[in-house]
């Protein structure tokens, strides 16, 4: 099986948090699924690809947390 992903805010394996994304990726890999990134040339088998993939996952998590904070703040400001 082949899965195409794109890195970026809230892209790729949709999950609640970083740990869940990593868990999902490990399960897919265990089942023999090959993950191919379509927006960035990442080879997760290489050292550089491992680092780039990890940093991208952390940046996605940071973006997700920021969106959550902004949403909660907006709800508090607009709630009567």
C-alpha positions as CSV (number, residue, x, y, z in Angstrom):
1,X,0.0,0.0,0.0
2,X,1.2,3.5,-0.8
3,X,0.1,6.7,1.0
4,X,0.8,10.2,-0.3
5,X,1.2,12.9,2.4
6,X,2.0,16.6,2.3
7,X,3.8,18.4,5.1
8,X,2.4,21.6,6.4
9,X,0.0,22.9,9.0
10,X,-2.5,20.1,9.8
11,X,-1.5,18.1,6.8
12,X,-0.5,14.5,6.4
13,X,-1.7,12.0,9.0
14,X,-4.5,13.8,10.7
15,X,-4.3,13.2,14.4
16,X,-5.0,15.0,17.6
17,X,-1.3,15.4,18.6
18,X,2.2,14.5,17.7
19,X,2.3,11.3,19.7
20,X,-0.9,10.0,17.9
21,X,0.6,10.9,14.5
22,X,3.8,9.0,15.4
23,X,1.8,6.0,16.6
24,X,-0.3,6.0,13.3
25,X,2.9,6.2,11.2
26,X,4.4,3.3,13.1
27,X,1.3,1.2,12.6
28,X,1.2,1.9,8.9
29,X,4.9,1.1,8.6
30,X,4.4,-2.2,10.5
31,X,1.6,-3.1,8.0
32,X,4.0,-2.6,5.1
33,X,2.6,0.7,4.0
34,X,5.1,3.1,2.3
35,X,4.6,6.8,3.0
36,X,5.5,9.2,0.2
37,X,5.6,13.0,0.9
38,X,4.3,15.0,-2.1
39,X,5.3,18.5,-1.2
40,X,8.8,17.9,0.2
41,X,11.3,15.3,-1.0
42,X,11.8,13.3,2.3
43,X,13.3,9.9,2.4
44,X,12.4,8.7,6.0
45,X,15.0,6.0,5.7
46,X,17.9,8.4,5.5
47,X,19.4,10.3,8.4
48,X,18.5,13.6,6.9
49,X,15.0,12.5,6.1
50,X,14.5,11.3,9.6
51,X,15.5,14.7,11.0
52,X,13.4,16.6,8.4
53,X,10.4,14.5,9.1
54,X,10.7,14.9,12.9
55,X,11.1,18.7,12.7
56,X,8.1,18.9,10.3
57,X,6.0,16.9,12.7
58,X,7.0,19.2,15.6
59,X,6.2,22.3,13.5
60,X,2.8,20.8,12.7
61,X,2.2,20.2,16.4
62,X,3.2,23.8,17.2
63,X,0.9,25.2,14.6
64,X,-2.0,23.0,15.8
65,X,-1.5,24.2,19.4
66,X,-1.4,27.8,18.3
67,X,-4.7,27.4,16.3
68,X,-6.3,25.8,19.4
69,X,-5.2,28.7,21.6
70,X,-6.5,31.3,19.1
71,X,-9.8,29.5,18.7
72,X,-10.3,29.3,22.5
73,X,-9.4,33.0,22.9
74,X,-11.8,34.0,20.2
75,X,-14.6,32.0,21.7
76,X,-14.0,33.7,25.1
77,X,-14.0,37.2,23.6
78,X,-17.2,36.6,21.6
79,X,-19.2,34.8,24.2
80,X,-21.7,37.1,26.0
